[in-house]
Amino acid sequence: MALVVALGVQLRMRRYVAWVYWTAIVMVSVFGTMAADVLHVGLGVPYAVSAPFFLVALGAVFGLWRVLEGTLSIHSVHTLRRELCYWAAVLATFALGTAVGDLTATTLGWGFLASGVLFAVAIALPALAHWKLRMNAVLAFWLAYVLTRPLGASFADWMGAARKYGGLGWGFGWVSLALTVVIVVLVGHLSRTERQRSALAA
């Protein structure tokens, strides 16, 4: 319900509103994570199966988006249909990122910290490829975007998990609370910046 409400409000916006957009992002990320976890925990689907499944789903979303609109650039998202394609892609990336992160950390046994380091290196590669090799900017963006979920989750799990599982033992509740505070502070800053820009433009 929270996801439907958040997306409903976002889709009614005629301009970027920081707190509305980032609330929708958080709700989509939670739902995407739950989708991956339900497949694994609830239905017993191995991450080695769900990760490729979500990859195919994301590819299908991108394919449909490209056929319908001719571009996957986020700078072109200014119609309802393009925004629906965008949010479908975001949802698929979070589900894929969750499955891939859990695949490396648990199924492959690399642990949370090693997985975090792996994704930190991986997320830098599209930026370097765009900078040095002139990789297409849209491709570089979406490659990096997919990796944000397993990167953040790996380090969050490392901080929250008990020491016997290779974590720091801080507790998932405290880590979630701290990250929530960080998100609220950053979104508050974005909202103030947005109001200042609007005031200067008026």
N, C-alpha and C positions, 0 to 999 in steps of 0.2 A: 504494500500500500504506500509506504514512504517513497519507494522508487517511482511509482505512478504519479504521485503528487508532485515530487520534485521535478520530474521530466515534464509534467503538464505545465507547471509554472514556467519552466525554462523555455518551452516551445511557444509560450504566449508572449515572451519578451520580444520587443522590437529592436533591442540593442543589448550590448553586453552589460550585464549587471554582475559584478564579481561574486557576491554572496549567493546569488541564485545559481549561477553557473557552477561554482565549486560545491554547492550543496548537491546538485545533480551529479557531479563527478563522484562525490563520496558515496552517494546512494548506488550509482552504477557499479562502483568498485566493490561495494559490499555484496551486491547481487551477483556480480561476476565471480567473486570468490566463493560464494555459496553454491553457485552452479557447479563449479569444479569440485567442491567438497562433497556435494550431494552425490555426484557421479561416483566418487571414490569411496566415501564413507558409507553413504546410504545404499548404493547399488553395487558396490564392490568392483567398480571398473578401475583397473590399474592406471596409474598416471602415464605409463608407457602407451596406453591406448587413448586416454582422454586428451593428452597433449596433442597428438596428431589430429584427433577429431576436431579440437578447437582451432587448430591451424587451418584445417580445411574449411571450417565454418567462417573463419576470418577471411580466407581467400575468396570464399563465395560472396561475402559482403562487399569486399573490395571490387570484385568482378562486376557485381550488379551495380554498384555505385559508379564505376567507370563507364559502364555501358549506358546508364541512364543520364549521367551528367558530363562525361568526357574528361573529368579531372577528379583527383583525390585530394586536392589542396584544401587545407582547412581555411585558407584565406578566401575561398570561393563559397563558403557555407553561408548563404544569405537567403535561402528559400527553405520552406518547410520540408520539401522532399530531400534536399541535401542535408538538412539538419537531422532528419530521421536516419539517413545513411550514416552520418557521422556518429550518432549515438549508438547505432547498431555495431559499428566498428569498435567503438570504445568498449562496449560491453564484451565483445568477443576478445579484445586484447587483454582485458582483466581476467577473463576465464582462462585464456591461454597462458598468461603469465603466471597465474596461480598454479596451474597444472605443471608447467615447466619448472617453476621454483621448487615445488614439492618433489618433482621427479629427481632433480639433481641432489636435493638435500637428504631425501629419505630413501627413495628407490635405489638410486645409484650409491647412496651412502657417503656422499661427499661432505655432509654436514652443512649447517647454516652459514657459518663464517666463510668457508671455502666457496660456497655457492654465491654469497654476497660479493666476494672478491671477483669471482668469475664474471658475474653480471656487471660489476663496475667496469671491468676491462671491456666487456662486450659492448656496453652502452657508449663507450668512448669511440669505438671503431667507426660507426656511421658518421660521427662528427669529423673525425680525421679524414675519412674517405671523401666527405663533402668538401672539406677544406683543402686537402692536398690533391685529391684525384677528381674533384668536381663531380662527385656523385650527385644524381638528381636530388634536389632539396626535399621533394615530397617523399621519395623513397627513404632518404636518410631520416626524416622526421618520424615516419611510421615505424621504422626499424627500432629507433631509440624509444619510441612510445611503448612498444610492446615490452621492452626490457625494463621499463620503470617499475612494473608490478613485481616481478621476481626479485629485482634489486632491492626495493624497499622492504618487501616481505621477508627476504632472507636475513637482512640485518635486524629487522624487528623481531623475528623469531629467535635469532641468536641472542638478542638482549633479554627476551622474555623467558626462553626455555630454561628448564632446570639444568644444573651443571652436569648431571649424569647423562643428559642428552646433548651435551656439547655447547650449552648456552651459558650466559652469564648469571642466570638465576634471578633476574630482577622481577620477574612475574609479568605475565601478559596483561594483567589489569593495569599495573602501573605504567607499563610501556604504552599501552593504548591511550591512557589518560594523558601522558606526556605528549604523545604525537597529536592527540586531539587539540591540546592547548596550542601546540605549534601551528597547526592548521588554522585555528581560529585567529591567532595573532597575524599570520600571513595574509589571510583573507581580509581581515580588518584593515591591514595596511593597503592592500589592493583597492579596497572600497574607498579609503580616504584619498588615495591617489586618483581614482576615477572621479571622485567629486571635485577635486582640485582642478583636474583637466577640464571638466564640464564648466566650472566657474570661469576659468580663463578663456574658454571658447565662447562664452556667452557675451 
